[in-house]
Amino acid sequence: MIRKRLFIPMLAAVIGAATASGQDAFDRTIDIIVNSNSQVQSERELAKAVALENADANSLANPEVGVAYLWGAKNVGNKLQIDVTQSFDWPGLYGARRKTNANQQIAADLLCEWTQLEVALNAKQLLIELVYVKKQMAMMNNLLLDVRQLEQAITAAQKQGYSSELDRRKIAIEAYSLSSQAASLEGSRARIEGQLHAMCHNASIDLSIIDTYPIEQILTFEEYSEKIKYSDPQFLAYQMTVVAGFSDVKAAKMQRFPGFSVGYQHQTELGDHFNGFSVGVTLPFFENRQARSAAQARVDAAKSQQFALLDQKQASLISTMAEMQAWRERVDNYNTVFGDNAYLTLIKKAYYGGELSLIEYINEVQYYAETTQAFLEAEYNFRSALAELNKYNLIKKQ
């Protein structure tokens, strides 16, 4: 049984904490996107079509009806013959094919589930990126507000002769730089929102409620590894393909068994009527001689693909966990230094108290912006890696 350990990171006040409402907003938005996504709907319909085709392929052959009318000499008369024949394979072959088709359908449904999971994870990663951009915008707008307030104060002081034109231009340049960065972030926000809206066909989503990261869990490597084996739809689909392959081997073996046909026959000759039946046997001397070997080869290939896929996913898990841990350490280190969100207040007090010159104040603002931006990036990468690790939580049966 997988044991889960709940971990809620203590984040700085500057970025806010994850909330239950944020989790609900993520879940609702992802559900809408997945349920209205054209790619997911297309995969489901194709899986239905394959199931119907397989059912048709395992049905009885169509009955054959034949009519023969023969003209005899004048004194002999004519002859009428009617034949109705139904042919069928070895009886156990239908059950073997039905079992193969059922297992193949389960594999197809799992691959649909994998597509659904990929769409859900892609949507979640975009939502996480949207929160990241919004947090950058909030930081930038706060800095811009402080700088513009200072710009107004310097302009007023210049009119009274207490400040210089050079100081006014310095702070104006800084305000321009911050506003340019804010405009760039607004463009990033529009791009992300456009991608999210494009993922849900004819459905409406409210992205204004997406402003905090969702609550996430951090499990051990062993627990994540177990999830791959027992929850990953792609891996389970490969596993079911192997199971279907064994049924196919059995079916291929039965194809070497005889087939049968039964029929009804009616003849009319010289005014007399004859009724009877016919029985035929199809001897499989020439067809399907390599069918069993081919089916076994497909099973062996599916097994190899299954093991290769598991190795690939395990390697990706190791890489993602290492990445997540590295970004988590950077987040924790920032919280130790800047977690109280007092740095901006301190440099403002220092400037207005005469301890910092204008250029020193601007340098400190830029330093704070760069450091906080580095932290926001680290937190975003941490959250993205964590979402990748916890992607199986997005699986919802349809």
DOVEX-804226 format. One record per residue (C-alpha): residue in one letter; x negated, z, y. Coordinates in Angstrom, 1 decimal. Example, Ala and Ser with C-alpha at 12.3 -4.5 7.8 and 13.67 -1.06 7.14 Angstrom:
A  -12.3  7.8  -4.5
S  -13.7  7.1  -1.1
***
This chain:
M  0.0  0.0  0.0
I  -1.4  -0.9  3.4
R  -1.9  2.1  5.7
K  -1.4  1.4  9.4
R  -3.2  3.2  12.1
L  -1.6  3.1  15.5
F  -4.0  2.6  18.4
I  -2.9  2.5  22.1
P  -5.9  1.8  24.3
M  -6.2  3.9  27.4
L  -6.5  1.3  30.1
A  -7.4  1.6  33.8
A  -4.7  2.2  36.3
V  -5.7  -1.0  38.1
I  -4.3  -3.1  35.2
G  -1.5  -0.8  34.1
A  -0.7  0.4  30.6
A  1.2  -1.5  27.8
T  4.8  -0.4  27.6
A  7.6  -0.6  25.2
S  9.5  -2.8  27.6
G  6.5  -5.2  27.7
Q  6.6  -5.4  23.9
D  10.3  -6.2  24.0
A  9.8  -8.9  26.6
F  7.1  -10.5  24.4
D  9.3  -10.3  21.3
R  12.4  -11.8  22.9
T  10.4  -14.6  24.5
I  8.6  -15.5  21.3
D  11.8  -15.5  19.3
I  13.4  -17.9  21.8
I  10.4  -20.2  21.7
V  10.2  -20.3  17.9
N  13.9  -20.7  17.3
S  14.1  -23.7  19.7
N  10.7  -25.3  19.0
S  11.0  -28.9  18.0
Q  8.0  -28.8  15.7
V  9.4  -25.9  13.7
Q  12.9  -27.5  13.4
S  11.3  -30.8  12.2
E  9.3  -29.0  9.5
R  12.4  -27.2  8.3
E  14.4  -30.5  8.0
L  11.6  -32.3  6.2
A  11.4  -29.4  3.7
K  15.2  -29.8  3.1
A  14.8  -33.5  2.6
V  12.0  -33.0  0.0
A  14.2  -30.5  -1.9
L  17.1  -33.0  -2.0
E  14.8  -35.8  -3.2
N  13.3  -33.6  -5.9
A  16.8  -32.7  -7.1
D  17.8  -36.4  -7.3
A  14.6  -37.3  -9.2
N  15.5  -34.7  -11.9
S  19.1  -35.9  -12.5
L  20.3  -37.9  -15.5
A  19.8  -41.7  -15.4
N  22.7  -43.7  -14.3
P  25.0  -44.8  -17.2
E  24.8  -48.5  -18.2
V  28.0  -50.6  -18.8
G  27.7  -54.0  -20.5
V  30.4  -56.6  -21.2
A  29.9  -59.6  -23.4
Y  32.5  -62.4  -24.0
L  31.7  -65.0  -26.6
W  33.6  -68.3  -27.2
G  33.9  -69.4  -30.8
A  35.2  -72.6  -32.3
K  38.9  -73.6  -31.9
N  39.8  -72.3  -35.3
V  37.6  -69.1  -35.0
G  38.6  -67.5  -31.7
N  36.7  -65.6  -29.1
K  34.9  -62.3  -29.3
L  34.8  -59.4  -26.7
Q  32.2  -56.6  -26.6
I  32.0  -53.6  -24.3
D  29.1  -51.2  -24.3
V  28.7  -47.9  -22.3
T  25.3  -46.2  -22.7
Q  23.8  -43.0  -21.3
S  20.0  -42.4  -21.7
F  18.3  -39.0  -21.1
D  14.8  -37.5  -21.5
W  13.9  -34.7  -23.9
P  16.3  -31.9  -23.1
G  13.6  -29.3  -22.2
L  12.0  -31.7  -19.7
Y  14.8  -31.2  -17.1
G  14.3  -27.4  -17.1
A  10.6  -27.8  -16.7
R  11.0  -30.2  -13.8
R  13.6  -27.9  -12.2
K  11.1  -25.0  -12.4
T  8.4  -27.2  -10.9
N  10.7  -28.3  -8.1
A  11.7  -24.8  -7.3
N  8.1  -23.6  -7.0
Q  7.2  -26.6  -4.9
Q  10.2  -25.8  -2.6
I  8.9  -22.3  -2.2
A  5.5  -23.7  -1.3
A  7.2  -26.0  1.2
D  9.2  -23.2  2.8
L  6.0  -21.1  3.1
L  4.3  -24.0  4.9
C  7.3  -24.1  7.3
E  6.7  -20.4  7.8
W  3.1  -21.1  8.5
T  4.0  -23.7  11.2
Q  6.5  -21.1  12.6
L  3.7  -18.5  12.7
E  1.3  -20.9  14.4
V  3.9  -21.6  17.1
A  4.6  -17.9  17.6
L  0.9  -17.1  17.8
N  0.3  -19.9  20.3
A  3.2  -18.7  22.4
K  1.9  -15.1  22.3
Q  -1.6  -16.1  23.3
L  -0.1  -18.1  26.2
L  1.9  -15.0  27.2
I  -1.2  -12.8  27.0
E  -3.0  -15.4  29.2
L  -0.1  -15.3  31.7
V  -0.4  -11.5  31.9
Y  -4.1  -11.9  32.5
V  -3.5  -14.3  35.4
K  -0.9  -12.1  36.9
K  -3.2  -9.1  36.8
Q  -5.9  -11.2  38.5
M  -3.4  -12.3  41.1
A  -2.3  -8.6  41.7
M  -5.9  -7.6  42.2
M  -6.6  -10.6  44.5
N  -3.5  -9.9  46.6
N  -4.4  -6.3  47.0
L  -7.9  -7.2  48.2
L  -6.5  -9.9  50.5
L  -4.0  -7.4  52.0
D  -6.8  -4.9  52.8
V  -9.1  -7.7  54.3
R  -6.3  -9.1  56.4
Q  -5.4  -5.6  57.7
L  -9.1  -5.2  58.6
E  -9.1  -8.7  60.2
Q  -6.2  -7.6  62.4
A  -8.0  -4.4  63.4
I  -11.2  -6.3  64.3
T  -9.3  -8.8  66.3
A  -7.6  -6.0  68.3
A  -10.9  -4.2  68.7
Q  -12.5  -7.5  70.0
K  -9.9  -7.8  72.7
Q  -10.9  -4.3  73.9
G  -14.6  -5.1  73.7
Y  -15.4  -2.9  70.7
S  -16.1  -5.7  68.2
S  -17.8  -9.0  68.2
E  -16.7  -12.6  67.6
L  -19.2  -12.7  64.7
D  -17.5  -9.8  63.0
R  -14.1  -11.5  63.4
R  -15.5  -14.7  61.8
K  -17.1  -12.8  58.9
I  -13.9  -11.1  58.0
A  -11.9  -14.4  58.5
I  -14.3  -16.2  56.1
E  -13.8  -13.4  53.5
A  -10.0  -13.7  53.9
Y  -10.2  -17.5  53.4
S  -12.3  -17.0  50.2
L  -9.8  -14.5  48.7
S  -6.8  -16.7  49.6
S  -8.4  -19.7  48.0
Q  -9.0  -17.8  44.8
A  -5.4  -16.6  44.9
A  -4.1  -20.2  45.3
S  -6.3  -21.2  42.3
L  -4.7  -18.4  40.2
E  -1.3  -19.5  41.2
G  -2.1  -23.0  39.8
S  -3.2  -21.4  36.5
R  0.0  -19.5  36.4
A  2.1  -22.6  36.9
R  0.1  -24.4  34.2
I  0.7  -21.6  31.6
E  4.4  -21.3  32.4
G  4.8  -25.1  32.1
Q  3.2  -25.0  28.6
L  5.5  -22.2  27.5
H  8.7  -24.0  28.8
A  7.6  -27.1  27.0
M  7.5  -25.2  23.7
C  11.2  -24.4  23.7
H  13.5  -27.4  23.6
N  16.7  -27.0  25.6
A  16.2  -23.2  25.8
S  15.7  -20.9  28.8
I  13.0  -18.2  29.0
D  12.5  -15.7  31.7
L  8.7  -15.4  32.3
S  9.1  -13.1  35.3
I  9.5  -10.1  32.9
I  6.1  -10.8  31.3
D  3.8  -8.6  33.3
T  2.2  -6.1  30.8
Y  0.4  -6.5  27.5
P  2.3  -5.6  24.3
I  1.5  -2.6  22.2
E  -0.8  -3.5  19.4
Q  -2.2  -1.9  16.2
I  -5.8  -1.9  15.1
L  -6.2  -1.8  11.3
T  -9.3  -1.6  9.2
F  -11.0  -4.7  7.8
E  -9.7  -3.9  4.3
E  -6.1  -3.7  5.6
Y  -6.4  -7.0  7.5
S  -7.9  -8.5  4.4
E  -4.9  -7.3  2.3
K  -2.6  -8.9  4.8
I  -4.2  -12.3  4.2
K  -3.6  -12.1  0.5
Y  -0.1  -10.8  0.6
S  1.3  -12.0  4.0
D  -0.4  -15.2  5.0
P  2.1  -18.0  4.5
Q  -0.5  -20.7  4.1
F  -2.5  -18.8  1.5
L  0.8  -18.0  -0.4
A  1.8  -21.6  -0.2
Y  -1.5  -22.7  -1.9
Q  -0.9  -19.9  -4.5
M  2.6  -21.2  -5.2
T  1.3  -24.7  -5.5
V  -0.9  -23.5  -8.3
V  2.1  -21.9  -10.0
A  4.1  -25.2  -9.6
G  1.1  -27.0  -11.1
F  1.4  -25.0  -14.3
S  5.1  -26.0  -14.6
D  4.1  -29.6  -13.9
V  1.6  -29.4  -16.7
K  4.3  -28.3  -19.1
A  6.6  -31.0  -17.8
A  3.9  -33.6  -18.2
K  3.4  -32.5  -21.8
M  7.1  -32.9  -22.5
Q  7.0  -36.5  -21.1
R  5.3  -37.4  -24.4
F  8.3  -36.3  -26.3
P  10.9  -38.9  -27.3
G  13.8  -39.8  -25.1
F  17.3  -40.6  -26.3
S  20.3  -42.7  -25.5
V  23.9  -42.5  -26.8
G  26.7  -45.0  -26.2
Y  30.2  -46.1  -26.9
Q  30.9  -49.6  -28.2
H  34.1  -51.6  -28.4
Q  34.5  -55.0  -30.0
T  37.5  -57.3  -30.3
E  37.2  -60.1  -32.9
L  39.9  -62.3  -34.4
G  42.6  -59.9  -33.0
D  40.9  -56.9  -34.6
H  39.5  -54.0  -32.6
F  36.4  -52.1  -33.5
N  35.3  -48.8  -31.8
G  32.1  -46.9  -32.5
F  29.0  -45.4  -31.1
S  25.3  -46.2  -30.8
V  22.2  -43.9  -30.8
G  18.7  -44.9  -29.6
V  15.3  -43.2  -29.4
T  12.6  -44.0  -26.9
L  9.2  -43.6  -28.5
P  6.5  -42.7  -25.9
F  3.7  -44.7  -27.3
F  2.4  -46.3  -24.1
E  3.6  -44.5  -21.0
N  2.4  -41.2  -19.5
R  -0.5  -40.9  -21.9
Q  -2.7  -39.3  -19.1
A  0.1  -37.4  -17.3
R  -0.8  -34.0  -18.7
S  -4.5  -34.4  -17.9
A  -3.7  -35.6  -14.4
A  -1.4  -32.6  -13.9
Q  -4.1  -30.2  -15.1
A  -6.6  -31.8  -12.8
R  -4.2  -31.2  -9.9
V  -3.9  -27.5  -10.9
D  -7.7  -27.1  -10.9
A  -7.9  -28.8  -7.5
A  -5.2  -26.5  -6.1
K  -7.1  -23.4  -7.4
S  -10.3  -24.6  -5.7
Q  -8.4  -25.2  -2.4
Q  -6.8  -21.7  -2.7
F  -10.2  -20.0  -3.1
A  -11.8  -22.0  -0.4
L  -8.9  -21.2  2.0
L  -9.3  -17.5  1.2
D  -13.0  -17.6  1.9
Q  -12.4  -19.4  5.2
K  -9.8  -16.9  6.3
Q  -12.0  -13.9  5.3
A  -14.9  -15.4  7.3
S  -12.6  -15.9  10.3
L  -11.4  -12.3  10.0
I  -15.0  -10.9  10.1
S  -15.7  -13.0  13.2
T  -12.5  -12.0  15.0
M  -13.0  -8.3  14.2
A  -16.5  -8.3  15.6
E  -15.3  -10.1  18.7
M  -12.5  -7.7  19.2
Q  -14.8  -4.7  18.8
A  -17.3  -6.1  21.3
W  -14.6  -6.7  24.0
R  -13.1  -3.3  23.3
E  -16.4  -1.6  24.1
R  -16.6  -3.4  27.4
V  -13.1  -2.3  28.3
D  -13.9  1.3  27.4
N  -17.2  1.2  29.5
Y  -15.3  -0.1  32.5
N  -12.7  2.7  32.2
T  -15.5  5.3  32.3
V  -16.7  4.1  35.7
F  -13.7  2.6  37.4
G  -10.8  4.1  35.5
D  -9.6  6.3  38.4
N  -9.1  3.2  40.7
A  -10.7  5.1  43.6
Y  -13.5  2.7  44.4
L  -11.6  0.6  47.0
T  -10.3  3.7  48.7
L  -13.8  5.1  49.0
I  -15.4  2.0  50.5
K  -12.5  1.7  53.0
K  -13.1  5.3  54.1
A  -16.8  4.7  54.3
Y  -16.3  1.7  56.5
Y  -13.9  3.3  58.9
G  -16.1  6.4  59.0
G  -19.0  4.4  60.1
E  -21.1  4.8  56.9
L  -20.9  1.0  56.1
S  -21.3  -2.0  58.3
L  -18.9  -4.9  58.1
I  -21.2  -7.0  56.0
E  -21.8  -4.0  53.7
Y  -18.1  -3.5  53.4
I  -17.6  -7.2  52.5
N  -20.4  -7.0  49.9
E  -18.8  -4.0  48.4
V  -15.4  -5.7  48.2
Q  -17.0  -8.7  46.5
Y  -18.8  -6.5  44.1
Y  -15.6  -4.7  43.2
A  -13.8  -8.0  42.8
E  -16.5  -9.4  40.5
T  -16.6  -6.2  38.4
T  -12.9  -5.9  38.1
Q  -12.6  -9.6  37.2
A  -15.2  -9.1  34.5
F  -13.1  -6.2  33.2
L  -9.9  -8.2  33.3
E  -11.6  -11.0  31.4
A  -12.9  -8.5  28.8
E  -9.4  -7.0  28.4
Y  -7.8  -10.4  28.1
N  -10.3  -11.4  25.3
F  -9.8  -8.1  23.6
R  -6.0  -8.6  23.6
S  -6.3  -12.2  22.5
A  -8.5  -11.2  19.5
L  -6.2  -8.4  18.6
A  -3.2  -10.7  18.7
E  -5.0  -13.0  16.3
L  -5.7  -10.1  13.9
N  -2.1  -8.9  14.1
K  -0.5  -12.4  13.8
Y  1.3  -11.6  10.6
N  3.5  -9.2  12.5
L  5.1  -12.3  14.1
I  6.5  -13.5  10.7
K  10.3  -13.4  10.7
K  12.3  -14.8  7.9
Q  14.9  -17.4  8.8
***
